[in-house]
């Protein structure tokens, strides 16, 4: 979906009467088409003719050509030359955000971030500032590693996506950012689950409980919550803490009764002479009162 959204924005940025006229002119210069025309313009004399001798429109057209031919590295370089040789021009502004886009397509996320951030810094009120902010967020989001890796980039992606949502709430970028924010949030919860399962497998039950508790308290809206509650039942049964185990089972039954996690927890509880119910005065019973009875203390 964000590819389509990017496509519409990029198509608008690539539109320009001067540049399009130049492309048509260049294409008409040779019977072999646009590729030969650009070769003639930037080919044999590229080593001797200073880049400053070309117009901004010519350089930008070359960047467009490389972009359309999926040579993102070259496209980014030419867009950068427009910005360098013809700073503070309208075409330089357009080239800057296109440079960020080309770097992103090339997988050069740090370079994409730098270009997008410069655009936001230089042109905060521009109509494309929202897109630049979205590109900046994507540069973090698209780098999110597997669950087993350090999640520093996930936190940065969440913050950057939040910026898009808060600064540009009525845009298509905000709608996309909300979806990606939820996925990144779930990613963090999955990391806690992975660590918790690691401790549980090695019978470090107290350490496991701490991780699963984080998911239940801080990531309640994620897809990881049902399993986290079941793992709490497992951990507390192993620790002999029946009140906590039964209460975790009760919360699981109230919110996720149709899941396999509830059935597994129910079987484990009944096997040990217990049942899903809120008992005692612990952190889980407080959550039960909040969720089930609506008692926000």
C-alpha positions in Angstrom: 0.0 0.0 0.0 2.7 2.5 0.8 4.3 1.6 -2.5 1.2 2.9 -4.3 1.2 6.0 -2.1 4.8 6.7 -2.8 4.2 6.2 -6.5 1.5 8.9 -6.5 3.8 11.4 -4.7 6.8 10.6 -6.8 4.8 10.9 -10.0 3.7 14.3 -9.0 7.2 15.4 -8.1 8.5 14.1 -11.4 6.0 16.2 -13.3 7.4 19.4 -14.6 6.8 21.2 -17.9 10.5 22.2 -18.3 11.9 18.8 -17.5 9.3 16.9 -19.6 10.0 19.2 -22.5 13.7 18.5 -22.1 13.1 14.8 -22.1 11.1 15.0 -25.3 13.8 17.2 -26.9 16.5 14.7 -25.9 14.5 11.7 -27.1 14.1 13.4 -30.5 17.8 14.0 -30.9 18.5 10.4 -31.7 16.9 7.7 -33.6 18.0 5.2 -31.0 15.9 7.0 -28.3 16.3 8.4 -24.9 19.2 6.2 -23.7 21.5 7.4 -26.5 20.4 11.0 -26.0 21.5 10.9 -22.4 24.7 9.1 -23.4 25.4 11.9 -25.8 24.6 14.5 -23.2 26.5 13.0 -20.2 28.7 10.4 -21.8 32.0 11.1 -23.6 32.5 14.6 -22.3 31.4 13.8 -18.7 35.0 13.6 -17.5 36.0 17.0 -19.0 32.9 19.1 -19.0 32.2 20.6 -15.6 28.8 19.7 -14.1 28.2 23.4 -13.7 27.9 23.7 -17.5 24.7 21.8 -17.5 21.4 23.4 -16.5 19.4 22.3 -13.5 16.8 20.9 -15.8 19.3 18.8 -17.7 20.8 17.3 -14.5 17.3 16.6 -13.1 16.2 14.9 -16.3 19.2 12.6 -16.1 18.2 11.7 -12.5 14.7 11.0 -13.7 16.0 8.7 -16.4 18.1 6.7 -14.0 15.2 6.5 -11.5 12.8 5.2 -14.2 15.4 2.6 -15.1 15.8 1.5 -11.5 19.3 2.8 -11.2 18.6 4.3 -7.8 22.2 4.9 -6.8 22.9 7.0 -10.0 19.6 8.8 -9.6 20.4 9.8 -6.1 23.7 11.2 -7.2 22.2 13.3 -10.0 19.4 14.6 -7.7 22.2 15.5 -5.3 24.0 17.4 -8.0 20.9 19.5 -8.7 20.8 20.5 -5.0 24.6 21.1 -4.9 25.0 23.1 -8.1 21.7 25.0 -8.0 20.8 25.4 -4.3 17.8 27.4 -3.2 16.0 26.9 -6.5 12.5 25.2 -6.9 14.1 22.3 -8.7 16.7 21.9 -6.0 13.9 21.5 -3.5 12.2 18.9 -5.6 15.5 17.1 -6.2 16.2 16.9 -2.4 13.1 14.9 -1.6 13.6 12.8 -4.8 17.1 12.1 -3.5 15.7 10.8 -0.3 13.3 8.6 -2.2 16.1 7.2 -4.5 18.3 6.4 -1.5 15.4 4.6 0.2 14.7 2.6 -2.9 18.4 1.7 -3.0 18.3 0.5 0.6 20.6 3.3 1.7 18.4 4.1 4.7 20.9 6.4 6.5 21.3 8.5 3.4 17.6 8.6 2.9 17.1 9.8 6.4 19.6 12.5 6.0 18.1 13.8 2.8 14.5 13.6 4.2 15.6 15.4 7.4 17.2 18.2 5.4 14.0 18.7 3.5 12.0 18.9 6.7 14.5 21.3 8.2 14.7 23.6 5.2 11.1 23.4 4.0 8.9 22.7 7.1 5.8 24.4 5.6 6.1 22.8 2.2 3.3 20.6 0.9 5.7 17.7 0.7 7.0 18.0 4.2 4.5 15.3 5.3 5.9 13.0 2.7 9.5 13.7 3.8 8.5 13.0 7.4 6.9 9.7 6.2 10.0 8.8 4.3 12.1 9.4 7.4 9.9 7.1 9.4 10.0 4.4 6.7 13.8 4.6 6.8 13.6 3.2 10.3 10.6 1.0 9.8 12.0 -0.9 6.8 15.1 -1.6 8.9 13.3 -3.3 11.7 15.3 -6.5 12.3 14.0 -10.0 13.2 12.6 -10.4 16.7 15.9 -11.9 17.8 17.9 -8.7 17.2 18.2 -5.5 19.2 15.1 -3.5 18.9 16.6 0.0 19.0 15.4 0.8 15.5 11.9 -0.3 16.4 11.7 2.3 19.1 13.0 4.9 16.6 10.5 3.8 14.0 7.7 4.2 16.6 8.7 7.7 17.4 9.1 8.7 13.8 5.7 7.2 12.9 4.2 9.0 15.8 5.5 12.2 14.4 3.7 11.6 11.1 0.5 10.8 12.9 0.6 13.8 15.1 2.0 16.4 12.7 -0.1 15.3 9.6 -3.2 13.7 11.1 -5.5 14.2 8.1 -3.1 12.9 5.4 -2.8 9.5 3.7 0.6 9.2 5.3 -0.9 9.3 8.8 -3.3 6.5 7.9 -0.4 4.4 6.7 1.7 5.3 9.7 -1.0 4.1 12.1 -1.0 0.7 10.5 2.8 0.5 10.7 2.9 1.8 14.2 0.6 -1.1 15.3 2.9 -3.6 13.6 6.0 -2.1 15.1 4.4 -2.1 18.5 3.5 -5.8 18.1 7.1 -6.4 17.1 8.3 -5.0 20.5 5.8 -7.3 22.3 7.1 -10.2 20.4 10.6 -9.5 21.6 9.5 -9.6 25.2 7.7 -12.9 24.5 10.8 -14.4 23.0 12.9 -13.6 26.1 10.1 -14.8 28.4 9.9 -18.1 26.6 13.7 -18.4 26.8 13.5 -18.1 30.6 10.5 -20.3 30.9 12.1 -23.1 29.0 15.0 -23.0 31.4 12.7 -22.9 34.4 13.7 -19.4 35.4 10.0 -18.7 36.2 10.4 -15.4 38.1 12.4 -13.9 35.2 9.9 -15.3 32.7 7.0 -13.7 34.7 8.7 -10.3 34.5 8.7 -10.5 30.7 5.2 -11.7 30.3 4.0 -9.1 32.7 5.4 -6.4 30.5 3.4 -7.7 27.6 0.1 -7.8 29.6 0.6 -4.4 31.2 2.2 -2.4 28.3 1.2 -4.2 25.1 -2.4 -5.2 25.8 -3.6 -4.3 22.3 -1.1 -6.6 20.5 -1.5 -10.1 19.2 1.0 -11.3 21.8 -1.3 -10.9 24.8 -3.2 -14.2 24.7 0.0 -16.2 24.8 1.5 -14.0 27.4 -1.4 -14.7 29.7 -1.1 -18.5 29.1 2.6 -18.4 29.8 1.8 -16.6 33.1 -0.5 -19.4 34.0 2.3 -21.9 33.2 4.8 -19.9 35.2 2.6 -19.3 38.3 1.5 -23.0 38.4 5.2 -24.0 38.4 5.9 -21.5 41.2 2.9 -22.7 43.2 1.2 -19.3 43.1 -2.3 -20.5 42.5 -4.1 -17.2 43.0 -2.0 -15.6 40.2 -2.4 -18.6 38.0 -6.2 -18.7 38.3 -6.5 -14.9 37.8 -4.4 -15.0 34.7 -6.6 -17.8 33.4 -9.7 -15.8 34.2 -8.5 -12.8 32.2 -7.6 -15.1 29.3 -11.0 -16.6 29.4 -12.8 -13.3 29.5 -10.9 -11.8 26.6 -9.7 -14.7 24.5 -11.9 -17.7 25.3 -12.0 -18.9 21.7 -8.2 -19.2 21.5 -6.0 -22.3 21.8 -4.2 -20.4 24.6 -7.3 -20.4 26.8 -8.0 -24.1 26.2 -4.4 -24.9 27.1 -4.6 -22.8 30.3 -7.9 -24.3 31.3 -6.5 -27.8 30.9 -3.4 -26.9 32.9 -5.4 -25.3 35.7 -8.0 -28.1 36.0 -5.2 -30.7 36.0 -3.8 -29.0 39.1 -7.1 -28.7 40.8 -7.6 -25.0 39.9 -10.0 -23.0 37.8 -10.1 -19.7 36.0 -11.2 -17.1 38.5 -10.0 -13.9 40.0 -8.4 -14.6 43.4 -6.3 -12.7 45.9 -4.9 -9.2 45.7 -2.1 -9.0 43.2 -1.2 -7.2 40.0 -3.3 -9.5 37.9 -6.4 -9.2 40.1 -6.1 -5.4 39.6 -6.0 -5.9 35.9 -9.0 -8.2 36.1 -11.0 -5.6 38.0 -10.1 -3.0 35.4 -10.9 -5.1 32.4 -13.9 -7.1 33.6 -15.5 -4.9 36.2 -14.4 -1.5 34.9 -13.0 -0.6 38.3 -10.2 1.8 37.4 -8.3 2.5 40.6 
